[in-house]
């Protein structure tokens, strides 16, 4: 099959890594695969499979070059977005959808008809929400969270969710989409859960590479962007309470770094916390670590936990909302800590005292890339619980939903 994987950028981040993983997995299963990227600057990640073709489609610039798109962009910047905050995508995204449809027409004239189009992340497809095509799948990496008055939330939901085939990376994310749809009387075409795959073979190959600056002594590791969602403030507080002999290494970049460095000084742990910055190969750091720690407030899937396990490193995570329990299940439930500095500190110390635990191969089986590829390329199941519930529940006007009513 001929497939497109569409992503906003290829900077270093969890969502971007799984987009690349998906493209590589499609190519490894003998599907002609193309990556479409809205922004070519700051590109760090690259597909490992040489057959994956990349296309930079600067969708915002394409919109601004058209007469109607330029007028819409100007009106949005000067009037609409200041009046209705964070609504720029509503006005520009319809034009973006038209521009993407035009680009796709030219692409298919050159390469042939596309079988599946996969948009990764809300920030990717909000720029082209006006694009409508039954071949498209829209991947939600985290719970949908609209703010503001109800009319504004309803407008956002109709743009981003209405009549779209939605794919959630965890059942919690899927349930969030169902809740938002019901709350605002929006009717997605389909909602299903497809967990992110973990390319174990490639991760282990990269993990075996030599990398500079990795500490020689045992250390505790966190790999995440330095943003509020990842809650490194909680991690630093827990580390200070645990007071282990192992240093804490934080791999990642972000605008919270300065505040975190100040916090480490205040907690008296600055000399034992290493801010290693962004690294092209975090897997070598994972393999070398004694324990991997996740402290996020919310995780759509938390695939970084599976990546650390693939490197043979024990993990511990706070019990946050999202998909971490789809990874840390069965025997791995003991790796979940209460969502507090005290709870995380206690569980870190317990695992460090036990010298971690051996990682079992069967824990990784549910995240096979081949399974993910098959599900993305298959047509939606007809017995989707969302479809059944939607048929029976009233919409915003008090009428039962029906496929015929959707036209």
Secondary structure, 3 states (H helix, E strand, C coil): CEEEEEECCCCCCHHHHHHHHHHHHHHHCCCEEEEEECCCCCCCCCCCCCCCEEEECCHHHHHHHCHHHHHHHHHHHHHHHHHCCCCHHHHHHHHHHHHHHHHHHHHHHHHCCCCEEEEECHHHHHHHCCCCCCCEEEEECCCCCCCCCHHHHHHHHHHHHCCCEEEECCHHHHHHHHHHHHHHCCCCCEEEECCCCCCHHHHHHHHCCCCCCCCCCCEEEEECCCCHHHCHHHHHHHHHHHCCCCEEEEECCCCCHHHHHHHHHHHCCHHHEEEEECCCCHHHHHHHCCEEEECCCEECCCHHHHHHHHCCCCEEEECCEECHHHCCCHHHHHHEECCCHHHHHHHHHHHHHCCCCCCCHHHHHHHCHHHHHHHHHCCCCCCCHHHHHHHHCECCCCCECCHHHHC
